[in-house]
């Protein structure tokens, strides 16, 4: 049987000086295997991942695990509780405006220095253990610095300490009004075939502050440096992904079960279970490189009807949305059609019907292609 441990991590204190805790669910198998870290709701309005983790907990009570799986639902209770009327304003730290998902640690010079110090007789497991210790020590030093840290960065670093121990990291998110999609580093594109997610964004090994990048960038950089140094291919087997589970501010237990099985299929392919109990669905997966994942901005303000639904293919010149201008209701200027500048797949759109000029109206796939098992 798996060993189950429930712990609590203090991530902040409120203005009354009381600790704000998040639960950690640990499932440890009887046989060795990969370590997995999964978190949800780093942005407070993105709540569907909590339902996914609920279903994962139910499955992991009985599935024979190899290795360890750590689940951290609702990892940002501060963001979840920032409400304005009917809406959750949980994307940014309200004190200093920092994005809750942009305060993780990465130091490329540190990785380069570490690579120079690795000797030729050190094994891959020894290198991984030593590298993890060094990165986690650097994170702890930042947490303990006497000048302190902003709330968002402190939260991020505490979570990163947990995540950096893992071989596979999944960060569960939601778009505003969105279809399922996943961010996948280019080197791990084959892994996208193990998830039941039809839309794939291939991202370069460049750190922009998010948790997935803070996980795979150090390992990929070290891999490249040591492969060149030893004149042989080195693979540390560490991968990280951002999964967008649909729309924010809503949950669905049925969808949560579907996405939990999708994650279990991925973990099964990575050796987390004694048997391959879960298989990915046979489905068409459409991919795009990050530079072709485009934002369509509104040229005018007004009230918008979103005609293109998330996941829908829209041909060049077809109408994506219609804008109503209440200052000109008496003539033909009352409505304006916003058309697709090229063939696109609408992935998500702005959640409100009221928009200012320059609003990010849609995010779309352009120059997309079908993803195959091998590049």
C-alpha positions as CSV (number, residue, x, y, z in Angstrom):
1,X,0.0,0.0,0.0
2,X,1.0,3.6,-0.6
3,X,2.1,5.7,2.3
4,X,-0.1,8.8,2.7
5,X,1.1,11.9,4.5
6,X,-0.9,15.2,4.9
7,X,1.1,18.3,5.8
8,X,0.6,22.0,5.8
9,X,2.9,24.7,4.4
10,X,2.8,28.2,5.8
11,X,2.8,30.5,2.8
12,X,1.9,33.9,4.3
13,X,0.5,35.7,7.4
14,X,-2.6,37.9,7.3
15,X,-2.8,41.4,8.8
16,X,-3.9,39.8,12.1
17,X,-0.6,37.9,12.3
18,X,-2.3,34.5,11.7
19,X,-0.6,31.9,9.4
20,X,-2.1,31.1,6.1
21,X,-1.6,27.5,5.3
22,X,-2.0,25.3,2.2
23,X,-2.3,21.5,2.4
24,X,0.2,19.1,1.0
25,X,-0.9,15.6,0.0
26,X,2.0,13.2,-0.3
27,X,1.6,9.7,-1.7
28,X,4.7,7.5,-1.4
29,X,4.9,4.1,-3.1
30,X,6.7,1.0,-2.0
31,X,8.9,0.8,-5.0
32,X,11.4,3.4,-6.4
33,X,10.2,5.7,-9.2
34,X,10.0,9.3,-10.3
35,X,9.0,12.1,-8.0
36,X,6.1,14.2,-9.2
37,X,4.9,17.7,-8.0
38,X,1.5,19.1,-9.0
39,X,0.1,22.4,-7.8
40,X,-3.1,24.4,-8.7
41,X,-4.5,27.9,-8.3
42,X,-1.3,30.0,-8.1
43,X,-3.7,32.5,-9.8
44,X,-6.6,32.9,-7.4
45,X,-9.4,32.8,-10.0
46,X,-8.1,29.6,-11.7
47,X,-9.8,27.1,-9.6
48,X,-10.6,24.0,-11.8
49,X,-7.2,22.5,-10.9
50,X,-8.4,21.9,-7.4
51,X,-11.1,19.6,-8.7
52,X,-8.6,17.8,-10.8
53,X,-6.4,17.3,-7.7
54,X,-9.5,16.1,-5.8
55,X,-9.9,13.3,-8.4
56,X,-6.2,12.5,-8.3
57,X,-6.4,12.0,-4.6
58,X,-9.2,9.6,-4.9
59,X,-7.3,7.5,-7.5
60,X,-4.0,7.6,-5.6
61,X,-5.6,6.1,-2.5
62,X,-5.6,2.7,-4.3
63,X,-3.2,2.9,-7.3
64,X,0.1,1.2,-6.6
65,X,2.7,4.0,-6.9
66,X,6.3,3.9,-7.8
67,X,8.2,6.8,-6.3
68,X,6.3,9.8,-4.8
69,X,3.5,12.2,-5.9
70,X,3.0,15.5,-4.1
71,X,-0.2,17.5,-4.6
72,X,-0.7,21.1,-3.5
73,X,-4.2,22.4,-4.3
74,X,-5.1,26.1,-3.8
75,X,-1.4,26.9,-3.4
76,X,-2.2,30.7,-3.2
77,X,-4.9,31.3,-0.6
78,X,-4.2,35.0,-0.6
79,X,-5.0,35.3,-4.3
80,X,-8.1,33.1,-4.0
81,X,-9.6,35.4,-1.3
82,X,-9.0,38.7,-3.2
83,X,-12.6,39.5,-4.3
84,X,-14.2,42.5,-5.8
85,X,-17.9,42.1,-6.0
86,X,-18.6,38.9,-7.9
87,X,-15.0,38.5,-9.3
88,X,-11.7,37.1,-7.9
89,X,-8.8,39.4,-8.6
90,X,-6.2,36.8,-7.9
91,X,-3.7,37.2,-10.7
92,X,-1.5,39.9,-9.1
93,X,-0.3,40.6,-5.6
94,X,-2.6,43.5,-4.6
95,X,0.2,45.2,-2.6
96,X,2.8,45.6,-5.3
97,X,1.2,44.4,-8.5
98,X,3.5,41.4,-9.0
99,X,2.1,38.5,-11.0
100,X,1.8,35.6,-8.6
101,X,3.5,33.3,-11.1
102,X,6.6,35.3,-11.9
103,X,8.8,35.2,-8.8
104,X,10.7,32.0,-9.1
105,X,14.5,31.6,-9.0
106,X,16.8,30.9,-12.0
107,X,20.5,31.9,-12.2
108,X,22.1,30.8,-15.5
109,X,25.6,31.8,-14.3
110,X,25.2,29.5,-11.2
111,X,24.3,26.6,-13.6
112,X,27.4,27.3,-15.7
113,X,29.6,27.4,-12.7
114,X,28.2,24.2,-11.4
115,X,28.8,22.5,-14.7
116,X,32.4,23.5,-14.7
117,X,32.9,21.9,-11.3
118,X,31.3,18.5,-12.2
119,X,34.0,15.9,-12.6
120,X,33.9,13.2,-15.2
121,X,33.6,10.4,-12.7
122,X,30.4,11.7,-11.1
123,X,27.3,9.7,-12.0
124,X,24.0,11.2,-13.2
125,X,22.1,10.4,-9.9
126,X,25.0,12.0,-7.9
127,X,24.9,15.1,-10.1
128,X,21.1,15.4,-9.8
129,X,21.3,15.2,-6.0
130,X,24.1,17.7,-5.7
131,X,22.5,20.1,-8.1
132,X,19.2,20.0,-6.3
133,X,20.9,20.7,-3.0
134,X,22.7,23.7,-4.4
135,X,19.6,25.2,-6.0
136,X,17.5,24.7,-2.9
137,X,20.2,26.2,-0.8
138,X,20.2,29.3,-3.0
139,X,16.4,29.6,-2.7
140,X,16.6,29.2,1.1
141,X,19.2,32.0,1.2
142,X,16.9,34.3,-0.8
143,X,14.0,33.5,1.6
144,X,16.2,34.4,4.6
145,X,17.7,37.6,3.3
146,X,17.5,40.4,5.8
147,X,15.8,42.9,3.4
148,X,12.9,40.5,3.0
149,X,10.8,39.6,-0.1
150,X,7.5,40.6,-1.6
151,X,4.6,38.4,-0.8
152,X,4.3,36.8,-4.3
153,X,8.0,36.0,-4.5
154,X,8.1,34.5,-1.0
155,X,5.2,32.3,-2.0
156,X,6.8,31.3,-5.3
157,X,10.1,30.4,-3.7
158,X,8.5,28.2,-1.0
159,X,6.6,26.3,-3.7
160,X,9.7,26.1,-5.8
161,X,11.7,24.4,-3.0
162,X,9.1,21.6,-3.2
163,X,8.9,21.5,-6.9
164,X,12.7,21.4,-7.6
165,X,13.0,18.0,-5.9
166,X,10.6,16.6,-8.5
167,X,11.4,14.9,-11.9
168,X,8.0,16.0,-13.3
169,X,6.2,19.2,-12.4
170,X,2.7,20.1,-13.5
171,X,1.3,23.6,-12.8
172,X,-2.5,23.6,-13.3
173,X,-4.0,26.9,-14.6
174,X,-7.1,28.2,-16.4
175,X,-7.6,30.9,-19.0
176,X,-10.3,33.6,-18.8
177,X,-12.8,31.9,-21.2
178,X,-10.7,29.1,-22.6
179,X,-10.3,25.6,-24.1
180,X,-7.8,23.1,-22.8
181,X,-4.2,23.7,-23.9
182,X,-0.7,23.0,-22.6
183,X,2.7,24.7,-22.6
184,X,5.4,22.2,-23.5
185,X,9.1,22.8,-23.8
186,X,10.4,22.0,-27.2
187,X,12.7,19.2,-26.0
188,X,9.8,17.4,-24.3
189,X,7.3,17.7,-27.2
190,X,6.8,13.9,-27.3
191,X,5.3,14.1,-23.8
192,X,2.4,16.1,-25.1
193,X,1.1,12.9,-26.7
194,X,0.5,11.5,-23.2
195,X,-2.0,14.1,-22.2
196,X,-5.6,14.3,-23.4
197,X,-5.2,18.0,-24.4
198,X,-5.8,18.9,-28.0
199,X,-3.9,22.2,-28.2
200,X,-0.2,22.4,-27.6
201,X,2.1,25.5,-27.3
202,X,5.7,24.6,-27.9
203,X,8.0,27.0,-25.9
204,X,11.7,27.5,-26.1
205,X,14.1,26.9,-23.2
206,X,14.0,30.5,-22.1
207,X,13.2,31.7,-18.5
208,X,10.3,34.2,-18.3
209,X,9.6,33.7,-14.6
210,X,7.0,30.9,-14.5
211,X,7.2,27.7,-12.5
212,X,7.5,25.3,-15.5
213,X,10.5,27.4,-16.8
214,X,12.1,27.6,-13.4
215,X,12.0,23.8,-13.3
216,X,13.2,22.8,-16.8
217,X,15.5,25.7,-17.7
218,X,18.2,24.8,-15.0
219,X,18.1,21.1,-15.9
220,X,18.1,21.7,-19.7
221,X,20.9,24.2,-19.4
222,X,23.0,21.8,-17.3
223,X,22.2,19.0,-19.7
224,X,23.6,21.0,-22.7
225,X,26.7,22.1,-20.8
226,X,27.6,18.6,-19.5
227,X,26.8,17.0,-22.9
228,X,29.3,19.3,-24.5
229,X,31.8,18.8,-21.7
230,X,31.6,15.0,-21.8
231,X,31.1,14.7,-25.6
232,X,28.0,12.5,-25.0
233,X,24.3,13.0,-24.7
234,X,23.1,13.5,-21.1
235,X,19.4,13.4,-20.2
236,X,18.4,14.2,-16.6
237,X,14.8,13.2,-17.3
238,X,13.3,16.3,-15.8
239,X,10.2,17.8,-17.5
240,X,7.7,20.5,-16.5
241,X,4.5,21.7,-18.0
242,X,1.8,24.4,-17.6
243,X,-1.6,22.8,-18.1
244,X,-4.5,25.2,-18.9
245,X,-7.7,23.3,-17.8
246,X,-10.4,25.5,-19.3
247,X,-12.0,28.7,-18.0
248,X,-11.4,30.5,-14.7
249,X,-14.0,31.2,-12.0
250,X,-15.9,27.9,-12.7
251,X,-15.4,24.3,-11.8
252,X,-16.8,21.0,-13.2
253,X,-16.4,17.7,-11.5
254,X,-17.0,15.8,-14.7
255,X,-14.2,17.8,-16.5
256,X,-12.0,17.4,-13.5
257,X,-12.3,13.6,-13.7
258,X,-11.4,13.7,-17.4
259,X,-8.3,15.9,-16.7
260,X,-7.3,13.7,-13.8
261,X,-7.3,10.7,-16.0
262,X,-5.3,12.7,-18.6
263,X,-2.6,13.4,-15.9
264,X,-2.7,9.7,-14.8
265,X,-2.0,8.7,-18.4
266,X,1.0,10.9,-18.5
267,X,2.3,9.7,-15.1
268,X,1.7,6.1,-16.2
269,X,3.9,6.7,-19.3
270,X,6.6,8.1,-17.0
271,X,6.7,5.0,-14.7
272,X,4.8,6.3,-11.7
273,X,2.6,3.2,-11.4
274,X,3.3,-0.6,-11.3
275,X,1.2,-1.2,-14.3
276,X,0.1,1.0,-17.2
277,X,-3.5,1.5,-15.9
278,X,-4.1,4.6,-18.0
279,X,-3.6,5.3,-21.7
280,X,-3.9,8.6,-23.5
281,X,-6.9,9.0,-25.8
282,X,-6.5,8.7,-29.6
283,X,-7.0,12.3,-30.6
284,X,-5.7,15.0,-33.0
285,X,-3.3,17.3,-31.2
286,X,-2.7,20.7,-32.8
287,X,0.6,22.5,-32.0
288,X,2.0,25.9,-32.5
289,X,5.4,27.5,-31.6
290,X,5.2,30.2,-29.0
291,X,5.9,33.0,-31.6
292,X,2.8,32.0,-33.5
293,X,0.5,32.1,-30.5
294,X,-0.9,35.5,-31.3
295,X,-2.9,38.1,-29.3
296,X,-5.6,40.0,-31.2
297,X,-6.2,43.4,-29.6
298,X,-9.3,45.5,-30.1
299,X,-8.8,48.7,-32.1
300,X,-11.9,50.3,-30.5
301,X,-13.7,50.1,-27.2
302,X,-17.3,49.0,-26.8
303,X,-19.5,46.1,-25.9
304,X,-18.5,42.8,-27.5
305,X,-20.2,39.7,-28.6
306,X,-17.7,36.8,-28.8
307,X,-18.7,34.8,-31.9
308,X,-15.7,32.5,-32.1
309,X,-15.7,29.9,-29.4
310,X,-12.5,28.6,-27.7
311,X,-11.2,25.7,-29.8
312,X,-12.9,26.8,-33.0
313,X,-11.1,27.1,-36.3
314,X,-11.8,30.5,-37.9
315,X,-10.8,31.1,-41.5
316,X,-9.2,34.3,-42.7
317,X,-11.8,37.1,-43.0
318,X,-14.4,35.4,-41.0
319,X,-16.0,37.3,-38.1
320,X,-14.5,36.6,-34.6
321,X,-16.5,39.2,-32.7
322,X,-18.8,42.1,-33.0
323,X,-18.5,45.3,-31.1
324,X,-21.4,47.6,-30.2
325,X,-20.7,51.4,-29.9
326,X,-23.5,52.9,-27.8
327,X,-22.6,56.5,-28.9
328,X,-23.6,55.7,-32.5
329,X,-26.7,53.5,-32.3
330,X,-28.5,55.5,-34.9
331,X,-26.3,54.7,-37.9
332,X,-24.1,52.0,-39.4
333,X,-21.2,52.9,-37.1
334,X,-23.1,51.2,-34.2
335,X,-21.5,47.9,-34.8
336,X,-18.1,46.8,-36.0
337,X,-17.1,43.3,-37.0
338,X,-13.6,42.1,-35.9
339,X,-12.4,39.5,-38.5
340,X,-9.6,37.0,-38.4
341,X,-6.4,38.4,-40.0
342,X,-5.5,34.8,-41.1
343,X,-6.6,31.3,-40.4
344,X,-6.7,30.9,-36.6
345,X,-7.8,28.6,-33.8
346,X,-9.3,30.7,-31.0
347,X,-7.9,29.4,-27.7
348,X,-9.3,31.9,-25.2
349,X,-11.0,35.3,-25.1
350,X,-11.4,38.2,-22.6
351,X,-14.0,37.4,-20.0
352,X,-16.0,40.6,-20.1
353,X,-18.3,42.0,-22.7
354,X,-17.2,45.6,-21.9
355,X,-13.7,46.3,-23.4
356,X,-11.4,49.3,-23.8
357,X,-9.4,49.9,-26.9
358,X,-6.2,47.8,-26.8
359,X,-7.8,45.0,-24.8
360,X,-6.4,41.5,-25.4
361,X,-9.6,40.2,-27.0
362,X,-8.5,36.7,-28.3
363,X,-5.4,34.5,-28.1
364,X,-5.1,32.4,-31.1
365,X,-3.0,29.7,-32.8
366,X,-1.6,30.7,-36.2
367,X,0.7,28.7,-38.5
368,X,-0.5,25.6,-36.5
369,X,0.3,22.0,-37.4
370,X,-0.6,18.5,-36.3
371,X,1.7,17.2,-33.6
372,X,3.2,13.8,-34.3
373,X,4.7,11.4,-31.7
374,X,8.2,12.1,-33.2
375,X,9.3,15.5,-34.3
